[in-house]
Amino acid sequence: MSALLGVYKRFALDVARAEGKYIYSKDGREYLDLFSGISVNVLGHRPQPVMESIRETTEKYLHLSNLFKEDNQEKLAAALIERNFPGKVFFVNSGAEAVECAVKSARKYFNGDKYEVISFKNSFHGRTLAALSATGQEKFSKGLGPMPEGFIHADFNFLASAEEKINFKTCAILVEVIQGEGGVNIGEKEFIHGLRKICSEKGIFLIIDEIQTGMGRTGTFMGYEYYGIEPDIAVMGKAVGGGFPLSAVILNEEVSASLKPGDHGSTFGGNPVSCAAGLATVNAIDEKMLEEIKNSGENLVKIFKDLQKRESSIKEVRGRGLMVGVELDFEAGELVKFLFDRGIIANCTAGNVLRMLPPYNITQQDIERVVMETGKYLKEKL
Ligand SMILES: Cc1ncc(COP(=O)(O)O)c(C=O)c1O
């Protein structure tokens, strides 16, 4: 019996170690990890550049307070600005905290005069109370009320729905360019462009939650690059710490100028070891790797679409880069278990979507293996 709180539905996997694309159980099994620790281990487990960077840092220190200047923090912040837009970076420990910081910053800019945030149905922004208020899925906040006020949900991919909810109290629109937990729902070009335009016209902020789509996941370093736009605030998490707890908020110059010493803080945010691991990861994601992500992702989608032609239980295959969802006409939990029993780790989201967030070094052989096993399940079990 575990002493841990039972809030996770766990795989029957007692981990001995993890290396590259694989997790090894204590009973000697090897699992191909197509979920990458929920999109954290994008370079695989224990990648060499990250291991070296951590080792170098831990020779010097583990934790320092944010009251001192530290090289890894400075370098990672500069690297994130270079790959986003001019402004400043604030580091926190988790995605939810980063969303909180983004919302606080937008509200602080307007000094209480504007405070409403428009986010979208089916979105997911984290488990703290404000992040849950922003999350457009009631199941996550059921029984937790009263929830923080000032969050309004519009229909995803329906510009008019967001537009009609804007009023004199609105300070920001918060959106994922591809909704991850919500079922790998892809933001349409006109929709994301429209949100950018509305925010600029109304003088409010566009906050893009890139916690899942950032760090190369969709084939560009940031997911918003695909749309040829820039947000005012970008929120990063998961892979940005290279396997260590770290998240980042990138605030444009206008927003960052409104925050002064004492306005925000975090004891562990920007821990040197996390920043060292994050820096090595960011540096590893170069143009060549982004090209490989695009190619592997297109291939993964194509091979699943070929399977769809033979299997009517596959309703839709969608994805961008290596963020891929296969929508089924049945609950995907049993399929995830079937794959697990055959040494493949994937995930089920939104009830009937098989979701894959593989490490970036996934091969053609790995792709063929997961599609073949899925095909077997559809033939044998349905
Ligand atoms: C888009 C998005 N935002 C926020 C979060 C919350 O991140 P964390 O679990 O690190 O708080 C997640 C986590 O899955 C996410 O996918």
The ligand as a MOL file (V3000), in Angstrom:
LIG
                    3D

  0  0  0     0  0            999 V3000
M  V30 BEGIN CTAB
M  V30 COUNTS 16 16 0 0 0
M  V30 BEGIN ATOM
M  V30 1 C -1.5160 23.8930 -21.4160 0
M  V30 2 C -1.2120 23.6160 -19.9670 0
M  V30 3 N -1.2570 24.6210 -19.0860 0
M  V30 4 C -0.9780 24.4200 -17.7770 0
M  V30 5 C -0.6440 23.1770 -17.2980 0
M  V30 6 C -0.3540 22.9890 -15.8290 0
M  V30 7 O 1.0010 22.7070 -15.6360 0
M  V30 8 P 1.5090 22.0890 -14.2510 0
M  V30 9 O 0.9230 20.7260 -14.1400 0
M  V30 10 O 3.0110 22.0830 -14.3750 0
M  V30 11 O 1.0440 23.0100 -13.1660 0
M  V30 12 C -0.6030 22.0890 -18.1810 0
M  V30 13 C -0.3040 20.7320 -17.6820 0
M  V30 14 O -0.6040 19.7340 -18.2690 0
M  V30 15 C -0.8880 22.3220 -19.5530 0
M  V30 16 O -0.8700 21.3240 -20.4330 0
M  V30 END ATOM
M  V30 BEGIN BOND
M  V30 1 1 1 2
M  V30 2 1 2 3
M  V30 3 2 2 15
M  V30 4 2 3 4
M  V30 5 1 4 5
M  V30 6 1 5 6
M  V30 7 2 5 12
M  V30 8 1 6 7
M  V30 9 1 7 8
M  V30 10 2 8 9
M  V30 11 1 8 10
M  V30 12 1 8 11
M  V30 13 1 12 13
M  V30 14 1 12 15
M  V30 15 2 13 14
M  V30 16 1 15 16
M  V30 END BOND
M  V30 END CTAB
M  END
